[in-house]
Amino acid sequence: MESWTQLFNHGKPFLAMILMQSSYAVMSIIAKYALNQGMSPHVLVAYRLAVAAVIITPFAIVLERKTRPKMTFNIFIKIMLISLLEPVLDHNFFYTGMKYTTATFTTAMCNILPALTFALACIVKLERVEIGKVRSQAKVAGTAVAVGGAMIMTLIKGPILELPWTKGRNHYLGQHGASGAHKQDMVMGALLLLAGCCCWACFVISQARILKSYPAKLSLTALICIMGTFEGTILAFAVEWRNPSVWLIGFDSKLIASLYGVRNSFDFRVHIR
């Protein structure tokens, strides 16, 4: 019989995934609340990336000072381009889509990411599909289930569930003409989230190639965060140039959502690993 230590060691990967998914849930709830309070999704992305860059860069400088490969112009351009895909475009699509929908809907739509990544990997020949083998059949079936689930979330509207703390508010909204605008927002949000997942999938495929020429994973994460901060800030200024007040935050949910960018650092680290 295995000891508790052995069981814990065997279960660490599963615990890590549970904790990461829990952090996604907390992130979505905090971000959605901040967006509901009027925070710009583009400003939120810029602040979160700045926090992530500040936190992870010192670790990259110290821990990989002896193993970091030489930076070349070609690698620099590649890192700049993938940082534009993820986190800049992906996160901007993600939070703008969340603003139109809900935290639950946004999290559910992100389940389409493995399907998109698998499809792109097949296109660029990083993944082989041999339909006669069980492993390939399972991948194809999983892809179909992921896409089907996302389509169900987008197109099918079920009955309104009344909870004790809603007290008929959902019924009121349903009777006063909000359903048409709500449907339009949900479709727009779904399309934005789909675009974000496409950017994310392209990033996952691209980083696999960049790691072959620049294997310093922590430094790569820091560089992506730093470049993403500059690119995200430029994008936010371009979109919100008429409304400079959106950059002001206090000791409220907007600040918490921005500081939660520390999770981004470890999120990038997990993806690159």
Kinemage of the C-alpha trace (Angstrom):
@kinemage 1
@onewidth
@group {chain A} dominant
@subgroup {mainchain}
@vectorlist {calphas} color= white
{ca met a 1} P 0.000 0.000 0.000
{ca glu a 2} L 1.381 3.395 -0.968
{ca ser a 3} L 2.264 5.889 1.741
{ca trp a 4} L 0.668 9.310 1.955
{ca thr a 5} L 3.887 10.870 0.640
{ca gln a 6} L 3.839 8.700 -2.478
{ca leu a 7} L 0.165 9.407 -3.040
{ca phe a 8} L 0.811 13.128 -2.707
{ca asn a 9} L 3.731 12.990 -5.165
{ca his a 10} L 1.601 11.107 -7.681
{ca gly a 11} L -1.268 13.519 -7.221
{ca lys a 12} L 0.743 16.757 -7.463
{ca pro a 13} L 0.105 17.261 -11.196
{ca phe a 14} L -3.639 16.876 -10.638
{ca leu a 15} L -3.575 19.224 -7.636
{ca ala a 16} L -1.650 21.769 -9.691
{ca met a 17} L -4.277 21.634 -12.436
{ca ile a 18} L -7.100 21.994 -9.885
{ca leu a 19} L -5.399 25.031 -8.354
{ca met a 20} L -4.799 26.554 -11.782
{ca gln a 21} L -8.425 26.077 -12.810
{ca ser a 22} L -9.528 27.538 -9.464
{ca ser a 23} L -7.355 30.573 -10.168
{ca tyr a 24} L -9.070 30.914 -13.558
{ca ala a 25} L -12.447 30.929 -11.818
{ca val a 26} L -11.373 33.563 -9.293
{ca met a 27} L -9.805 35.633 -12.065
{ca ser a 28} L -12.996 35.574 -14.136
{ca ile a 29} L -15.195 36.605 -11.214
{ca ile a 30} L -12.917 39.461 -10.107
{ca ala a 31} L -12.407 40.718 -13.661
{ca lys a 32} L -16.115 40.597 -14.462
{ca tyr a 33} L -16.945 42.554 -11.325
{ca ala a 34} L -14.330 45.197 -12.194
{ca leu a 35} L -15.683 45.465 -15.753
{ca asn a 36} L -19.198 45.896 -14.376
{ca gln a 37} L -17.870 48.758 -12.259
{ca gly a 38} L -16.826 50.566 -15.446
{ca met a 39} L -13.214 49.486 -15.907
{ca ser a 40} L -12.039 49.402 -19.515
{ca pro a 41} L -11.022 45.898 -20.627
{ca his a 42} L -8.084 47.379 -22.562
{ca val a 43} L -6.794 49.256 -19.521
{ca leu a 44} L -7.249 46.138 -17.409
{ca val a 45} L -5.033 44.178 -19.803
{ca ala a 46} L -2.331 46.868 -19.747
{ca tyr a 47} L -2.252 47.016 -15.947
{ca arg a 48} L -2.270 43.243 -15.518
{ca leu a 49} L 0.624 42.773 -17.920
{ca ala a 50} L 2.618 45.502 -16.181
{ca val a 51} L 2.146 43.767 -12.821
{ca ala a 52} L 3.114 40.406 -14.319
{ca ala a 53} L 6.244 41.876 -15.921
{ca val a 54} L 7.368 43.564 -12.699
{ca ile a 55} L 6.970 40.379 -10.669
{ca ile a 56} L 8.443 37.767 -12.992
{ca thr a 57} L 11.368 39.711 -14.523
{ca pro a 58} L 13.594 39.661 -11.394
{ca phe a 59} L 13.197 35.885 -11.154
{ca ala a 60} L 14.187 35.494 -14.802
{ca ile a 61} L 17.239 37.748 -14.381
{ca val a 62} L 18.525 35.886 -11.317
{ca leu a 63} L 17.590 32.265 -12.002
{ca glu a 64} L 18.624 32.143 -15.665
{ca arg a 65} L 21.602 34.491 -15.653
{ca lys a 66} L 23.964 31.625 -16.594
{ca thr a 67} L 21.719 29.667 -18.936
{ca arg a 68} L 20.035 32.439 -20.919
{ca pro a 69} L 20.982 32.214 -24.626
{ca lys a 70} L 22.119 35.211 -26.651
{ca met a 71} L 19.320 37.408 -27.937
{ca thr a 72} L 19.294 37.901 -31.700
{ca phe a 73} L 17.240 40.256 -33.839
{ca asn a 74} L 15.351 37.329 -35.372
{ca ile a 75} L 14.372 35.940 -31.959
{ca phe a 76} L 13.417 39.413 -30.745
{ca ile a 77} L 11.010 39.897 -33.656
{ca lys a 78} L 9.470 36.476 -33.058
{ca ile a 79} L 8.937 37.214 -29.355
{ca met a 80} L 7.428 40.593 -30.207
{ca leu a 81} L 4.967 38.969 -32.595
{ca ile a 82} L 3.870 36.176 -30.250
{ca ser a 83} L 3.463 38.646 -27.396
{ca leu a 84} L 1.059 40.540 -29.649
{ca leu a 85} L -0.973 37.350 -30.108
{ca glu a 86} L -0.890 36.378 -26.445
{ca pro a 87} L -1.328 38.156 -24.125
{ca val a 88} L -2.251 41.420 -25.926
{ca leu a 89} L -4.856 40.468 -28.542
{ca asp a 90} L -6.011 37.367 -26.720
{ca his a 91} L -6.614 39.163 -23.427
{ca asn a 92} L -8.249 42.164 -25.082
{ca phe a 93} L -10.654 39.881 -26.941
{ca phe a 94} L -11.138 37.844 -23.767
{ca tyr a 95} L -12.073 40.713 -21.450
{ca thr a 96} L -14.105 42.574 -24.061
{ca gly a 97} L -16.053 39.361 -24.691
{ca met a 98} L -16.507 38.941 -20.945
{ca lys a 99} L -17.909 42.472 -20.741
{ca tyr a 100} L -20.637 41.480 -23.215
{ca thr a 101} L -21.367 38.123 -21.553
{ca thr a 102} L -20.770 36.586 -18.124
{ca ala a 103} L -17.844 35.070 -16.239
{ca thr a 104} L -19.388 31.607 -16.512
{ca phe a 105} L -19.971 31.898 -20.248
{ca thr a 106} L -16.429 33.181 -20.799
{ca thr a 107} L -14.862 30.317 -18.874
{ca ala a 108} L -16.971 27.766 -20.727
{ca met a 109} L -16.058 29.206 -24.128
{ca cys a 110} L -12.356 28.866 -23.326
{ca asn a 111} L -12.830 25.079 -23.410
{ca ile a 112} L -12.659 25.355 -27.186
{ca leu a 113} L -8.944 26.208 -26.940
{ca pro a 114} L -7.681 22.581 -27.002
{ca ala a 115} L -9.745 21.905 -30.128
{ca leu a 116} L -8.366 24.959 -31.925
{ca thr a 117} L -4.818 24.144 -30.861
{ca phe a 118} L -5.180 20.564 -32.074
{ca ala a 119} L -6.559 21.712 -35.434
{ca leu a 120} L -3.771 24.258 -35.931
{ca ala a 121} L -1.130 21.730 -34.878
{ca cys a 122} L -2.431 19.380 -37.554
{ca ile a 123} L -2.329 22.144 -40.178
{ca val a 124} L 1.322 23.034 -39.430
{ca lys a 125} L 2.177 19.326 -39.077
{ca leu a 126} L 3.117 19.427 -35.401
{ca glu a 127} L 0.412 16.811 -34.754
{ca arg a 128} L -0.290 13.679 -36.763
{ca val a 129} L -3.728 12.116 -37.048
{ca glu a 130} L -3.872 8.413 -37.852
{ca ile a 131} L -7.586 7.780 -37.838
{ca gly a 132} L -7.102 4.024 -37.565
{ca lys a 133} L -5.518 4.353 -34.109
{ca val a 134} L -7.487 4.739 -30.894
{ca arg a 135} L -5.343 7.656 -29.726
{ca ser a 136} L -6.117 9.714 -32.841
{ca gln a 137} L -9.795 8.775 -32.662
{ca ala a 138} L -9.913 10.017 -29.068
{ca lys a 139} L -8.338 13.341 -30.084
{ca val a 140} L -10.828 13.835 -32.908
{ca ala a 141} L -13.746 12.921 -30.633
{ca gly a 142} L -12.519 15.305 -27.933
{ca thr a 143} L -12.203 18.095 -30.491
{ca ala a 144} L -15.773 17.518 -31.676
{ca val a 145} L -17.094 17.529 -28.107
{ca ala a 146} L -15.259 20.784 -27.281
{ca val a 147} L -16.577 22.557 -30.377
{ca gly a 148} L -20.084 21.169 -29.833
{ca gly a 149} L -20.120 22.360 -26.233
{ca ala a 150} L -19.051 25.864 -27.248
{ca met a 151} L -21.770 25.979 -29.913
{ca ile a 152} L -24.396 24.879 -27.382
{ca met a 153} L -23.302 27.634 -24.982
{ca thr a 154} L -23.542 30.179 -27.797
{ca leu a 155} L -26.753 29.226 -29.585
{ca ile a 156} L -29.016 27.542 -27.032
{ca lys a 157} L -30.748 29.499 -24.307
{ca gly a 158} L -32.305 27.497 -21.514
{ca pro a 159} L -34.900 28.512 -18.929
{ca ile a 160} L -34.111 31.175 -16.358
{ca leu a 161} L -33.185 29.698 -12.988
{ca glu a 162} L -34.453 31.742 -10.068
{ca leu a 163} L -32.147 31.756 -7.048
{ca pro a 164} L -33.056 32.978 -3.551
{ca trp a 165} L -31.003 36.167 -3.929
{ca thr a 166} L -32.386 37.163 -7.367
{ca lys a 167} L -36.006 37.495 -6.168
{ca gly a 168} L -37.664 37.783 -9.560
{ca arg a 169} L -35.183 40.187 -11.154
{ca asn a 170} L -34.470 37.759 -14.014
{ca his a 171} L -38.213 37.465 -14.696
{ca tyr a 172} L -38.512 41.258 -14.755
{ca leu a 173} L -35.713 41.590 -17.309
{ca gly a 174} L -37.251 38.916 -19.497
{ca gln a 175} L -40.574 40.811 -19.656
{ca his a 176} L -39.205 44.274 -20.389
{ca gly a 177} L -37.499 43.886 -23.741
{ca ala a 178} L -33.934 43.194 -22.591
{ca ser a 179} L -33.810 39.772 -24.221
{ca gly a 180} L -33.137 41.072 -27.757
{ca ala a 181} L -30.196 43.221 -26.722
{ca his a 182} L -28.987 40.441 -24.454
{ca lys a 183} L -28.940 37.954 -27.328
{ca gln a 184} L -27.023 40.401 -29.485
{ca asp a 185} L -24.472 40.974 -26.738
{ca met a 186} L -24.067 37.233 -26.187
{ca val a 187} L -23.379 36.609 -29.878
{ca met a 188} L -20.903 39.501 -30.039
{ca gly a 189} L -19.235 38.294 -26.861
{ca ala a 190} L -19.016 34.739 -28.189
{ca leu a 191} L -17.353 35.930 -31.399
{ca leu a 192} L -14.822 37.984 -29.446
{ca leu a 193} L -14.051 35.056 -27.176
{ca leu a 194} L -13.636 32.800 -30.211
{ca ala a 195} L -11.181 35.299 -31.706
{ca gly a 196} L -9.288 35.351 -28.411
{ca cys a 197} L -9.072 31.559 -28.343
{ca cys a 198} L -7.734 31.585 -31.921
{ca cys a 199} L -4.978 34.008 -30.880
{ca trp a 200} L -4.218 31.871 -27.846
{ca ala a 201} L -4.000 28.702 -29.956
{ca cys a 202} L -1.646 30.406 -32.436
{ca phe a 203} L 0.511 31.493 -29.504
{ca val a 204} L 0.744 27.941 -28.154
{ca ile a 205} L 1.834 26.666 -31.571
{ca ser a 206} L 4.321 29.511 -32.096
{ca gln a 207} L 6.000 29.238 -28.718
{ca ala a 208} L 6.796 25.577 -29.367
{ca arg a 209} L 8.932 26.693 -32.300
{ca ile a 210} L 10.555 29.638 -30.488
{ca leu a 211} L 11.590 27.470 -27.537
{ca lys a 212} L 13.841 25.483 -29.874
{ca ser a 213} L 15.994 28.562 -30.516
{ca tyr a 214} L 15.443 30.298 -27.166
{ca pro a 215} L 15.029 27.593 -24.486
{ca ala a 216} L 15.197 29.959 -21.475
{ca lys a 217} L 11.587 29.475 -20.432
{ca leu a 218} L 11.453 31.938 -17.558
{ca ser a 219} L 13.243 34.649 -19.537
{ca leu a 220} L 10.928 34.065 -22.471
{ca thr a 221} L 7.947 34.514 -20.158
{ca ala a 222} L 9.397 37.773 -18.806
{ca leu a 223} L 10.093 39.104 -22.297
{ca ile a 224} L 6.555 38.265 -23.411
{ca cys a 225} L 5.145 40.118 -20.395
{ca ile a 226} L 7.394 43.160 -20.953
{ca met a 227} L 6.658 43.435 -24.659
{ca gly a 228} L 2.997 42.736 -24.005
{ca thr a 229} L 2.942 45.626 -21.532
{ca phe a 230} L 4.207 48.091 -24.147
{ca glu a 231} L 1.951 46.751 -26.898
{ca gly a 232} L -1.087 46.533 -24.616
{ca thr a 233} L -0.551 50.070 -23.324
{ca ile a 234} L -0.312 51.454 -26.867
{ca leu a 235} L -3.509 49.635 -27.805
{ca ala a 236} L -5.308 50.907 -24.703
{ca phe a 237} L -4.239 54.507 -25.401
{ca ala a 238} L -5.395 54.174 -29.006
{ca val a 239} L -8.825 52.869 -28.006
{ca glu a 240} L -9.394 55.049 -24.920
{ca trp a 241} L -7.654 58.264 -26.042
{ca arg a 242} L -10.860 60.242 -25.597
{ca asn a 243} L -11.423 58.993 -22.082
{ca pro a 244} L -8.240 59.376 -19.973
{ca ser a 245} L -10.203 58.923 -16.739
{ca val a 246} L -10.368 55.146 -17.357
{ca trp a 247} L -6.750 54.908 -16.209
{ca leu a 248} L -7.650 56.063 -12.704
{ca ile a 249} L -8.140 53.304 -10.152
{ca gly a 250} L -8.520 53.355 -6.390
{ca phe a 251} L -8.591 50.826 -3.587
{ca asp a 252} L -11.427 48.863 -5.141
{ca ser a 253} L -12.192 45.922 -7.421
{ca lys a 254} L -10.286 47.565 -10.285
{ca leu a 255} L -7.087 47.529 -8.262
{ca ile a 256} L -7.640 43.926 -7.212
{ca ala a 257} L -8.251 42.875 -10.813
{ca ser a 258} L -5.047 44.620 -11.898
{ca leu a 259} L -2.921 43.146 -9.108
{ca tyr a 260} L -4.255 39.703 -9.870
{ca gly a 261} L -1.963 39.947 -12.902
{ca val a 262} L 0.564 38.092 -10.736
{ca arg a 263} L -1.368 34.998 -11.718
{ca asn a 264} L -0.547 35.771 -15.350
{ca ser a 265} L 3.136 35.242 -14.634
{ca phe a 266} L 2.628 31.736 -13.353
{ca asp a 267} L 0.029 31.106 -16.043
{ca phe a 268} L 2.577 31.835 -18.792
{ca arg a 269} L 5.092 29.652 -16.959
{ca val a 270} L 2.679 26.716 -16.914
{ca his a 271} L 1.875 27.105 -20.619
{ca ile a 272} L 5.530 27.217 -21.611
{ca arg a 273} L 6.367 24.185 -19.543
